[in-house]
């Protein structure tokens, strides 16, 4: 078994620490075994993948995401009350581990409470985009990230995405308690960290590889993980890397991590708007959320990789996106002469920026207008031909997932042969 290193109050854990010994140490020092997952995007996806690993290993899990609290796979009513019960159950031995999703606004309010997390994973900040780094939203996010660093346990295991350079600080690269993940082991941050004997996780060919205690071992081939589409969806691969590092940081053996990743099945109803994929015949439908252009670029590229036909996009007013980002978003949505269906109540300036951005492409897209998100989705589905991809940037992700799921079920039942048919 690859060794696990975790330092607490000056004591370095044994090189063969297991989850049970890690859990016992948490009880001894009175730290609840709660894993925090923070970042700008992808948090829920990571939480669900980690849940799958722990459940496959036979452990009892509670989680708190933006969809609410789940205890042992059952959705709870309310949030604060169920989460308090989960923490009590952790201390009493009724649960083994809990996972909490933290958005940047929540991180900013926690302060010293951040010291209760022995493991903290950070998915991303700005995807290495300079415009993002100077945006007001990201100024706040960076302050929250600094607060997280300043207030977390000195011994906390930080799982950091080395592909987002704003997430990792140079003085952390020599810390034994930093676990870096990245797509390429030759990236400067990962290489420096590994040269200083830091724990890391990366992709070699099509395999996830874990490096710890000067040893590297393969964990799982991405071709076994259907939800990464053979590794063609980069942020799904990063989810797998982060989930691997989190589980290993808690002492789980590689074979159980691999089994949990294979068993993981992203369910749209549990994580609506997190690049939810649906197959409709030979076409693909993806439900995601409105996002600034630096993240939209990656989402569009991933959606385009799912099929070879036209790209059809559905979007609403996106009021949570700054107006000055809309021209770039319109241009991205309109690339390649795609079809964009807009819906909802737009102000003239926001709609004008989207249209001008779309028209700035060499081959402008067709821009259509629908009354509501539901009608826009139905219109987009009706336009699908073999090999097309429909990407819905949903204002109401829960409702959009329901609309798409119902349509897919209905179409599937219509295409099935009647009982007794030859």
C-alpha positions in Angstrom: 0.0 0.0 0.0 1.2 3.4 -0.9 2.0 5.3 2.3 -0.1 8.2 3.6 1.5 11.2 5.3 -0.5 13.4 7.6 1.0 15.5 10.3 -0.9 16.6 13.4 0.5 18.7 16.2 4.1 17.8 15.2 3.4 14.1 14.9 3.9 12.4 11.6 1.5 9.5 11.0 2.9 6.1 10.1 3.8 5.4 6.5 1.0 2.8 6.3 -1.9 4.8 7.8 -5.3 3.4 6.9 -8.7 5.1 7.0 -9.4 3.5 10.3 -6.2 4.7 11.9 -6.8 8.2 10.4 -10.3 8.2 11.8 -9.0 7.1 15.2 -6.5 9.9 15.3 -9.3 12.4 14.4 -11.3 11.1 17.4 -8.3 11.3 19.7 -7.6 15.0 18.9 -11.3 15.7 18.8 -11.4 16.8 15.1 -14.5 15.7 13.3 -13.7 13.8 10.1 -15.3 16.3 7.8 -13.7 16.9 4.3 -14.2 20.4 2.8 -14.4 21.0 -0.9 -14.0 24.6 -2.0 -13.6 26.3 -5.3 -15.2 28.3 -8.1 -16.7 25.3 -10.0 -16.8 21.6 -9.9 -17.3 21.2 -6.1 -20.5 19.1 -6.2 -19.0 16.8 -8.8 -16.0 16.2 -6.5 -18.2 15.6 -3.5 -20.3 13.0 -5.3 -17.2 11.2 -6.6 -15.7 11.1 -3.1 -19.1 9.8 -1.8 -19.0 7.0 -4.3 -15.5 5.9 -3.2 -16.3 5.9 0.5 -19.6 4.0 0.0 -17.9 1.4 -2.3 -15.4 1.0 0.6 -18.3 0.2 3.0 -18.2 3.5 5.0 -21.2 5.5 6.1 -21.2 9.0 4.6 -23.0 12.3 5.0 -22.7 15.2 2.6 -23.8 18.8 2.3 -23.9 20.4 -1.2 -25.9 23.2 -2.7 -28.6 20.6 -3.2 -28.9 20.1 0.6 -27.9 17.4 3.1 -27.7 13.7 2.4 -27.1 11.1 5.1 -26.2 7.7 3.9 -27.6 8.5 0.5 -31.0 9.8 1.7 -31.9 13.4 1.1 -32.9 15.3 4.3 -35.4 18.1 4.9 -33.6 21.3 5.7 -29.9 21.9 6.1 -28.7 23.1 9.5 -30.7 20.6 11.6 -29.7 17.6 9.5 -26.1 18.7 9.3 -26.0 19.1 13.1 -27.4 15.5 13.5 -24.8 14.3 11.0 -21.9 15.8 13.1 -23.4 14.3 16.3 -23.5 11.0 14.5 -19.9 11.3 13.5 -18.8 11.8 17.1 -21.0 9.0 18.3 -19.8 6.5 15.6 -23.0 6.3 13.6 -21.3 7.8 10.6 -17.7 7.4 9.4 -17.0 10.5 7.4 -18.7 13.7 6.1 -18.1 15.9 3.1 -19.1 19.6 3.0 -19.2 21.8 -0.1 -18.0 25.4 0.5 -18.6 28.3 -1.9 -16.4 31.3 -1.6 -19.1 33.3 0.2 -19.4 30.6 2.8 -15.6 30.5 3.3 -15.5 34.2 3.9 -17.9 33.8 6.9 -16.3 30.8 8.6 -13.1 32.4 10.0 -11.7 30.3 12.8 -14.3 27.6 12.1 -12.2 26.5 9.1 -9.9 24.8 11.7 -12.5 22.1 12.0 -11.5 20.6 8.6 -8.6 18.1 8.6 -8.8 17.8 4.8 -9.6 20.6 2.4 -9.7 20.3 -1.4 -9.7 23.3 -3.7 -11.0 22.6 -7.2 -10.1 25.9 -9.0 -10.2 29.6 -9.0 -9.9 31.3 -12.4 -8.8 28.7 -14.9 -5.6 30.8 -15.5 -7.6 33.6 -17.1 -6.2 37.1 -16.6 -9.6 38.8 -17.1 -11.0 36.5 -14.4 -8.3 37.4 -11.9 -9.1 41.1 -12.1 -12.9 40.7 -11.9 -14.7 41.9 -8.7 -16.1 38.4 -8.1 -12.6 36.9 -8.2 -11.1 39.6 -5.9 -13.6 38.4 -3.3 -12.9 34.7 -4.1 -9.1 35.3 -3.7 -9.7 37.0 -0.4 -11.7 33.9 0.7 -8.9 31.6 -0.5 -6.4 33.6 1.5 -8.7 33.4 4.5 -9.0 29.7 4.1 -5.2 29.3 4.1 -4.8 31.6 7.1 -7.5 29.9 9.2 -7.2 26.2 8.4 -5.4 23.8 10.7 -1.7 23.9 10.3 -1.7 20.2 10.0 -4.7 20.1 7.5 -4.1 18.2 4.3 -4.7 20.6 1.4 -5.6 19.0 -1.9 -4.8 21.6 -4.6 -5.4 21.8 -8.3 -2.0 22.5 -9.8 -3.5 23.2 -13.2 -5.0 26.4 -11.9 -1.9 28.5 -11.0 -3.8 30.9 -8.7 -4.7 28.0 -6.4 -1.1 27.1 -5.4 1.4 29.3 -3.7 5.1 28.7 -4.3 5.9 28.4 -0.6 3.4 25.5 -0.4 5.3 23.3 -2.8 7.7 22.1 -0.1 5.0 21.4 2.4 4.4 17.7 3.3 0.7 18.5 3.9 0.0 19.7 0.4 -1.3 17.1 -2.1 -1.2 18.5 -5.7 -3.1 17.1 -8.7 -2.7 18.0 -12.3 -3.1 16.6 -15.9 0.6 16.7 -16.7 3.5 15.5 -14.4 5.9 17.8 -16.3 4.0 21.0 -15.3 6.3 23.3 -13.3 4.2 23.2 -10.1 3.9 19.5 -10.0 7.5 18.8 -10.9 8.8 21.2 -8.2 6.4 19.6 -5.7 7.5 16.0 -6.6 11.1 17.0 -6.5 10.6 18.0 -2.9 9.0 14.6 -2.2 5.4 16.0 -2.1 2.4 13.8 -2.7 0.8 14.2 -6.1 -1.6 12.7 -8.6 -1.5 13.1 -12.4 -2.3 11.5 -15.7 0.1 9.2 -17.5 -1.2 8.1 -20.9 -4.8 7.1 -20.0 -4.1 6.2 -16.3 -4.4 8.1 -13.1 -1.1 7.8 -11.2 -0.5 8.5 -7.6 2.9 9.5 -6.2 3.7 9.3 -2.5 6.8 8.5 -0.5 9.0 8.5 -3.6 6.8 5.8 -5.2 4.4 6.1 -8.1 1.6 3.6 -8.8 -1.3 3.5 -11.2 -4.7 3.8 -9.7 -7.2 3.3 -12.6 -7.3 3.6 -16.4 -9.6 6.5 -17.4 -11.2 4.1 -20.0 -12.9 2.4 -17.1 -14.5 5.6 -16.0 -17.4 6.1 -18.5 -18.3 9.5 -16.9 -14.9 10.9 -18.2 -15.7 9.7 -21.8 -12.3 8.0 -22.1 -10.6 11.0 -20.6 -12.0 13.4 -23.2 -13.7 15.7 -20.7 -10.9 17.5 -18.9 -12.8 18.7 -15.9 -14.2 15.2 -15.3 -10.7 14.0 -15.3 -9.8 16.7 -12.8 -12.7 15.5 -10.7 -11.3 12.0 -10.7 -7.9 13.3 -9.7 -9.2 15.4 -6.8 -11.4 12.5 -5.6 -8.4 10.1 -5.7 -6.2 12.5 -3.7 -9.0 13.2 -1.1 -9.6 9.5 -0.6 -5.9 8.7 -0.4 -5.4 11.6 2.0 -7.9 9.9 4.3 -6.0 6.6 4.1 -8.1 4.6 1.7 -6.1 1.9 -0.3 -5.8 2.3 -4.1 -7.9 -0.7 -5.0 -10.9 0.7 -3.1 -10.4 4.2 -4.7 -10.4 2.6 -8.1 -13.5 0.6 -7.4 -15.3 3.7 -6.1 -14.4 5.7 -9.2 -15.7 2.9 -11.5 -18.9 2.7 -9.5 -19.5 6.4 -9.6 -22.4 7.4 -11.8 -23.1 11.1 -11.9 -26.8 11.5 -11.4 -28.3 14.8 -12.8 -30.9 14.9 -10.1 -28.2 14.9 -7.4 -26.0 17.5 -9.1 -28.2 19.5 -11.6 -26.3 21.9 -13.8 -23.0 20.1 -13.4 -22.4 19.1 -17.0 -25.3 16.6 -16.9 -25.1 14.4 -20.0 -28.1 12.8 -21.6 -28.1 10.6 -24.8 -31.1 11.0 -27.2 -30.7 8.6 -30.0 -27.4 9.5 -31.7 -27.5 13.1 -30.2 -26.3 14.4 -26.9 -27.9 16.9 -24.5 -25.9 18.6 -21.8 -27.4 20.7 -19.0 -25.0 23.1 -17.2 -25.3 26.6 -15.7 -24.5 30.1 -16.9 -20.9 30.9 -16.4 -18.3 33.5 -17.3 -16.4 33.1 -20.5 -13.2 31.6 -19.0 -15.2 28.6 -17.8 -17.7 28.6 -20.7 -14.8 28.0 -23.1 -14.0 24.7 -21.4 -17.6 23.6 -21.2 -18.2 24.3 -24.9 -15.1 22.4 -25.9 -16.2 19.4 -23.8 -19.7 19.5 -25.2 -18.3 19.7 -28.8 -16.2 16.6 -28.1 -19.3 14.5 -27.5 -20.5 14.4 -31.1 -19.5 15.6 -34.6 -22.7 17.4 -35.6 -24.1 20.9 -35.0 -23.9 22.7 -31.7 -27.2 24.1 -30.4 -27.2 26.3 -27.4 -30.0 27.5 -25.1 -29.4 30.4 -22.8 -31.4 32.8 -20.6 -30.5 36.4 -19.4 -27.7 35.1 -17.1 -28.2 38.0 -14.7 -25.5 36.6 -12.3 -22.9 37.2 -15.1 -21.5 40.7 -15.3 -22.8 42.7 -18.3 -19.2 43.4 -19.6 -18.7 39.6 -20.1 -21.7 39.1 -22.4 -20.0 40.1 -25.7 -17.4 37.4 -25.1 -20.1 34.9 -24.2 -22.1 35.7 -27.3 -19.0 35.2 -29.4 -18.2 31.9 -27.8 -21.8 30.6 -28.2 -21.9 31.7 -31.8 -18.6 30.0 -33.0 -18.8 27.6 -35.9 -22.2 28.9 -37.2 -24.1 27.1 -34.4 -27.7 27.8 -33.3 -28.4 29.8 -30.2 -31.8 29.9 -28.7 -32.4 32.7 -26.2 -35.3 33.0 -23.8 -36.6 35.1 -20.9 -36.7 38.9 -20.2 -33.5 40.5 -21.4 -32.6 44.2 -21.0 -31.8 45.8 -24.4 -28.1 46.3 -23.5 -27.5 42.7 -22.4 -29.3 41.2 -25.4 -27.5 43.6 -27.7 -24.1 42.5 -26.4 -25.0 38.8 -26.8 -26.1 39.4 -30.4 -23.1 41.6 -31.3 -20.8 39.0 -29.9 -22.4 36.2 -31.9 -22.3 38.3 -35.0 -18.6 39.0 -34.6 -17.8 35.4 -35.7 -16.7 34.8 -39.3 -19.7 32.5 -39.7 -22.5 34.0 -37.5 -24.9 31.6 -35.8 -28.6 31.4 -36.2 -30.2 33.2 -33.2 -33.7 32.2 -32.3 -35.9 33.4 -29.4 -38.3 31.5 -27.2 -40.7 32.6 -24.5 -39.4 30.4 -21.6 -36.6 28.1 -20.7 -38.8 25.1 -21.1 -40.0 26.1 -24.6 -36.4 26.8 -25.6 -35.3 23.4 -24.5 -38.2 21.7 -26.3 -37.4 23.8 -29.4 -33.7 22.8 -29.2 -34.5 19.1 -28.8 -36.9 19.3 -31.7 -34.0 20.6 -33.9 -31.6 17.8 -33.0 -30.3 15.7 -35.9 -27.9 12.7 -35.8 -24.6 13.7 -34.1 -25.8 17.1 -32.8 -25.2 18.4 -29.3 -27.6 20.6 -27.4 -26.0 22.6 -24.5 -28.5 24.1 -22.1 -27.1 26.9 -19.8 -30.0 26.6 -17.4 -31.3 29.4 -15.3 -33.2 26.8 -13.3 -31.0 23.7 -13.5 -33.4 21.5 -11.5 -36.3 22.2 -13.8 -34.2 21.9 -16.9 -32.9 18.5 -15.9 -36.5 17.3 -15.3 -37.6 18.5 -18.7 -34.7 16.8 -20.5 -35.0 13.6 -18.5 -38.7 13.3 -19.2 -38.2 13.9 -22.9 -35.4 11.3 -23.1 -37.5 8.7 -21.2 -40.5 9.4 -23.5 -38.4 9.2 -26.7 -36.7 6.0 -25.4 -40.0 4.3 -24.7 -41.4 5.3 -28.1 -38.3 3.7 -29.8 -38.6 0.4 -27.8 -40.4 -2.4 -29.6 -43.9 -3.4 -28.3 -44.1 -6.4 -26.0 -44.2 -9.6 -28.1 -42.9 -7.9 -31.2 -40.6 -10.1 -33.4 
